[in-house]
């Protein structure tokens, strides 16, 4: 039976990200404009792109909830890594814009940032790190790759703010000649954002390509299978992730002398038991192997 709690949790968490990013984008933009800090303005640009990326994540999570149909027998969960790719594109775009504008500001003389902007940045850093911890915890709970990408948007935002804090502090401490310190900080932050983009992109690519990356889950499936009456062992176990569900192909070993009908019911019992004990499983396909062939690669 499908458990909608993970999907609902992920969607609620995305709303949290949207409202938080919208508020911070406004605060950062105003503080950067009146406080003469491009690093804060760059921060506001990233938060603005975060709003759109979070809206995309919300769309992806909502679409992934659609039940399986004739054209999509495994459901619609594969849209999650696809949305993650788009979110990564937003990150790369914002990093590029920040880097370009930072270089332009470095080449243009401007005023030293106002000291009060440090208080704004301190509060922003604290809030974004708290937001990251909340969203990353929810992404692990729900097994959502797009929610993980959204969490890293918060962490990237926090990194950008830390760089801005350092840059503005240098400009204020050393005074004339160091006005561009916060621009250099924004440029460095763009490099961090690009690196994080790769960290988000790589697992999503593996999900699309059905890479082998679920050893812990395979071990749990093998252990649970042995708890089912009639199962003597397991052989091959393949896992594909789609949205928040894991689809499993499992070769189960049974007594070779039993009837086909009995083997059929053991397979059904195993499937039902696995889905009951591990709620994140989606489709489970059981292939029965007779015991005498357990050492053969078939």
C-alpha positions as CSV (number, residue, x, y, z in Angstrom):
1,X,0.0,0.0,0.0
2,X,1.3,3.4,-1.0
3,X,2.2,5.7,2.0
4,X,1.6,9.3,1.0
5,X,3.3,10.8,4.1
6,X,6.7,11.1,2.4
7,X,5.3,13.0,-0.5
8,X,3.3,15.3,1.8
9,X,6.4,15.9,4.0
10,X,8.5,16.8,1.0
11,X,5.9,19.2,-0.4
12,X,5.5,21.0,3.0
13,X,9.2,21.3,3.2
14,X,9.3,22.9,-0.2
15,X,6.8,25.5,0.8
16,X,9.0,26.3,3.7
17,X,11.9,26.9,1.3
18,X,9.9,29.1,-1.0
19,X,8.6,31.5,1.7
20,X,12.0,31.6,3.4
21,X,13.9,32.4,0.1
22,X,11.4,35.1,-0.9
23,X,11.8,36.8,2.4
24,X,15.6,36.7,2.4
25,X,15.8,37.8,-1.2
26,X,14.0,41.0,-0.3
27,X,16.0,41.6,2.8
28,X,19.4,41.0,1.1
29,X,18.5,43.1,-1.9
30,X,17.5,46.1,0.2
31,X,20.5,45.7,2.6
32,X,22.9,45.3,-0.3
33,X,21.5,48.4,-2.1
34,X,21.5,50.7,0.9
35,X,24.6,49.2,2.4
36,X,26.8,49.5,-0.7
37,X,27.6,45.8,-0.7
38,X,27.5,43.8,-4.0
39,X,28.2,40.6,-2.1
40,X,24.8,41.1,-0.5
41,X,23.2,41.9,-3.8
42,X,24.8,38.7,-5.2
43,X,23.3,36.9,-2.3
44,X,19.9,38.3,-3.2
45,X,20.3,37.1,-6.8
46,X,21.0,33.6,-5.6
47,X,18.0,33.7,-3.2
48,X,15.8,34.9,-6.1
49,X,16.9,31.9,-8.3
50,X,16.3,29.7,-5.3
51,X,12.6,30.7,-5.3
52,X,12.2,29.6,-8.9
53,X,14.1,26.4,-8.3
54,X,12.0,25.6,-5.2
55,X,8.9,26.2,-7.3
56,X,10.3,23.6,-9.8
57,X,10.9,21.2,-7.0
58,X,7.3,21.7,-5.8
59,X,6.1,20.9,-9.3
60,X,8.3,17.8,-9.6
61,X,7.2,16.5,-6.2
62,X,3.5,17.1,-7.0
63,X,3.8,15.4,-10.5
64,X,5.7,12.5,-9.0
65,X,2.8,11.8,-6.7
66,X,0.6,10.8,-9.7
67,X,-0.2,7.1,-9.6
68,X,1.1,4.6,-12.2
69,X,-0.9,4.4,-15.4
70,X,-0.9,2.6,-18.7
71,X,1.9,4.7,-20.1
72,X,3.9,4.9,-16.8
73,X,3.6,1.5,-15.2
74,X,6.4,2.4,-12.7
75,X,4.8,5.7,-11.8
76,X,6.1,9.2,-12.5
77,X,8.9,9.4,-10.0
78,X,11.7,9.8,-12.6
79,X,10.7,13.4,-12.9
80,X,12.5,14.0,-9.6
81,X,16.1,13.7,-11.0
82,X,15.0,15.6,-14.1
83,X,13.9,18.5,-11.9
84,X,17.1,18.2,-10.0
85,X,19.0,18.8,-13.3
86,X,17.0,22.0,-13.9
87,X,17.7,23.1,-10.3
88,X,21.4,22.5,-10.9
89,X,21.1,24.7,-14.1
90,X,19.7,27.5,-11.9
91,X,22.6,27.1,-9.5
92,X,25.1,27.3,-12.4
93,X,23.4,30.3,-13.9
94,X,23.3,32.2,-10.6
95,X,27.0,31.4,-10.0
96,X,27.9,32.6,-13.5
97,X,25.9,35.9,-13.0
98,X,27.5,36.5,-9.6
99,X,31.0,35.8,-11.0
100,X,30.5,38.2,-14.0
101,X,29.0,41.0,-11.9
102,X,31.7,40.6,-9.2
103,X,34.5,41.0,-11.9
104,X,32.7,44.1,-13.2
105,X,32.5,45.6,-9.7
106,X,36.1,44.8,-8.9
107,X,37.1,46.9,-11.9
108,X,34.8,49.8,-10.9
109,X,35.6,52.0,-7.8
110,X,32.8,52.1,-5.3
111,X,32.1,52.9,-1.6
112,X,33.1,50.8,1.4
113,X,30.1,48.7,2.6
114,X,28.2,49.9,5.6
115,X,29.2,48.2,8.9
116,X,25.5,47.4,9.8
117,X,25.4,44.9,6.9
118,X,27.4,42.5,9.0
119,X,24.5,42.1,11.4
120,X,22.2,41.4,8.5
121,X,24.6,38.8,7.2
122,X,25.1,37.2,10.6
123,X,21.3,36.6,10.9
124,X,21.1,35.3,7.3
125,X,23.9,32.8,7.8
126,X,22.3,31.4,10.9
127,X,18.9,31.2,9.3
128,X,20.2,29.5,6.1
129,X,22.2,26.9,8.0
130,X,19.1,26.1,10.1
131,X,17.1,25.9,6.8
132,X,19.7,23.6,5.3
133,X,19.6,21.3,8.3
134,X,15.8,21.1,8.3
135,X,15.5,20.4,4.5
136,X,18.4,17.9,4.3
137,X,16.9,16.0,7.2
138,X,13.6,15.9,5.4
139,X,15.3,14.8,2.1
140,X,16.9,11.8,4.0
141,X,13.6,10.9,5.6
142,X,11.7,11.0,2.2
143,X,14.5,9.8,0.0
144,X,13.9,12.7,-2.3
145,X,16.8,13.7,-4.6
146,X,15.1,17.0,-5.6
147,X,14.6,18.0,-2.0
148,X,18.3,17.2,-1.4
149,X,19.1,19.7,-4.2
150,X,16.8,22.2,-2.6
151,X,18.7,21.7,0.7
152,X,22.0,22.4,-1.0
153,X,20.5,25.7,-2.3
154,X,20.3,26.7,1.4
155,X,23.8,25.6,2.1
156,X,25.1,27.4,-1.0
157,X,23.3,30.5,0.2
158,X,24.9,30.2,3.6
159,X,28.3,29.9,2.0
160,X,27.7,32.9,-0.2
161,X,26.7,34.9,2.9
162,X,29.8,33.7,4.9
163,X,32.0,34.9,2.0
164,X,30.2,38.2,2.0
165,X,30.7,38.6,5.7
166,X,34.4,37.9,5.4
167,X,34.7,40.3,2.5
168,X,32.8,43.2,4.1
169,X,34.8,42.7,7.4
170,X,38.1,43.0,5.4
171,X,36.9,46.1,3.7
172,X,35.8,47.7,7.0
173,X,39.0,46.7,8.9
174,X,41.6,47.7,6.3
175,X,39.7,50.7,4.9
176,X,40.7,52.6,1.7
177,X,42.0,50.3,-1.0
178,X,40.0,47.3,0.2
179,X,36.6,48.4,-1.0
180,X,36.4,45.5,-3.4
181,X,37.0,42.8,-0.8
182,X,33.3,41.9,-0.7
183,X,33.3,41.6,-4.5
184,X,36.2,39.2,-4.3
185,X,34.2,37.3,-1.7
186,X,31.2,37.1,-4.0
187,X,33.5,35.8,-6.8
188,X,34.9,33.1,-4.5
189,X,31.3,32.2,-3.4
190,X,30.4,31.6,-7.1
191,X,33.1,28.9,-7.2
192,X,31.7,27.2,-4.1
193,X,28.2,27.3,-5.8
194,X,29.6,25.6,-8.9
195,X,31.3,22.9,-6.9
196,X,28.1,22.2,-5.0
197,X,26.2,22.1,-8.3
198,X,28.3,19.1,-9.3
199,X,27.7,17.4,-5.9
200,X,24.0,17.7,-6.5
201,X,24.1,16.7,-10.2
202,X,26.2,13.5,-9.8
203,X,23.7,11.5,-7.7
204,X,20.8,12.6,-9.8
205,X,22.6,11.4,-12.9
206,X,23.2,8.0,-11.2
207,X,19.5,7.8,-10.4
208,X,18.6,8.3,-14.1
209,X,21.2,5.8,-15.2
210,X,20.1,3.2,-12.6
211,X,23.6,3.0,-11.1
212,X,24.4,0.5,-8.4
213,X,24.5,2.7,-5.3
214,X,22.1,1.1,-2.7
215,X,24.3,-1.5,-0.9
216,X,22.7,-0.8,2.5
217,X,19.2,-1.3,1.2
218,X,20.2,-4.5,-0.6
219,X,21.6,-5.9,2.6
220,X,18.4,-5.0,4.4
221,X,16.3,-6.7,1.7
222,X,18.4,-9.9,1.9
223,X,18.1,-10.0,5.7
224,X,14.3,-9.5,5.7
225,X,13.9,-12.1,2.9
226,X,15.4,-14.8,5.2
227,X,12.6,-14.1,7.7
228,X,10.0,-15.4,5.2
229,X,9.0,-19.1,5.5
230,X,10.3,-21.1,2.6
231,X,13.1,-18.7,1.6
232,X,16.5,-20.4,1.9
233,X,18.6,-17.5,0.6
234,X,18.9,-14.8,-2.0
235,X,21.0,-14.4,-5.1
236,X,20.8,-11.4,-7.4
237,X,19.3,-8.2,-6.2
238,X,18.9,-5.2,-8.4
239,X,17.5,-1.8,-7.3
240,X,16.3,1.2,-9.3
241,X,15.1,4.4,-7.7
242,X,12.2,6.3,-9.0
243,X,11.1,9.4,-7.1
244,X,10.9,8.3,-3.4
245,X,10.4,4.6,-4.2
246,X,12.9,1.8,-4.8
247,X,12.0,-0.8,-7.4
248,X,13.5,-4.2,-6.7
249,X,14.4,-7.3,-8.8
250,X,15.3,-10.2,-6.4
251,X,16.3,-13.8,-7.0
252,X,15.1,-15.9,-4.1
253,X,16.2,-19.5,-3.4
254,X,13.7,-22.1,-2.4
255,X,13.6,-25.9,-2.1
256,X,13.8,-27.3,-5.6
257,X,11.4,-30.1,-4.9
258,X,8.3,-28.0,-4.1
259,X,5.5,-27.4,-6.6
260,X,5.3,-24.4,-8.9
261,X,2.2,-23.3,-7.1
262,X,3.9,-23.4,-3.7
263,X,6.9,-21.5,-5.1
264,X,4.4,-18.9,-6.5
265,X,2.9,-18.3,-3.1
266,X,6.2,-18.1,-1.4
267,X,7.2,-15.4,-3.9
268,X,4.0,-13.5,-3.2
269,X,4.5,-13.8,0.6
270,X,8.1,-12.5,0.2
271,X,7.0,-9.6,-1.9
272,X,4.2,-8.6,0.5
273,X,6.5,-9.0,3.5
274,X,9.3,-6.8,2.0
275,X,6.9,-4.0,1.1
276,X,5.4,-4.2,4.6
277,X,8.8,-4.1,6.4
278,X,10.4,-1.6,4.0
279,X,7.7,1.0,3.1
280,X,9.9,2.8,0.6
281,X,9.8,-0.1,-1.8
282,X,7.7,0.2,-4.9
283,X,7.5,-2.6,-7.4
284,X,9.1,-5.9,-6.2
285,X,9.7,-8.6,-8.7
286,X,10.7,-12.0,-7.3
287,X,12.4,-14.6,-9.4
288,X,12.4,-18.1,-7.8
289,X,15.6,-20.2,-7.9
290,X,15.7,-23.9,-7.0
291,X,18.1,-24.7,-4.2
292,X,20.3,-27.1,-6.1
293,X,21.2,-24.3,-8.6
294,X,22.0,-21.7,-6.0
295,X,25.7,-21.7,-6.9
296,X,25.1,-21.3,-10.6
297,X,25.1,-17.9,-12.3
298,X,21.7,-18.1,-13.9
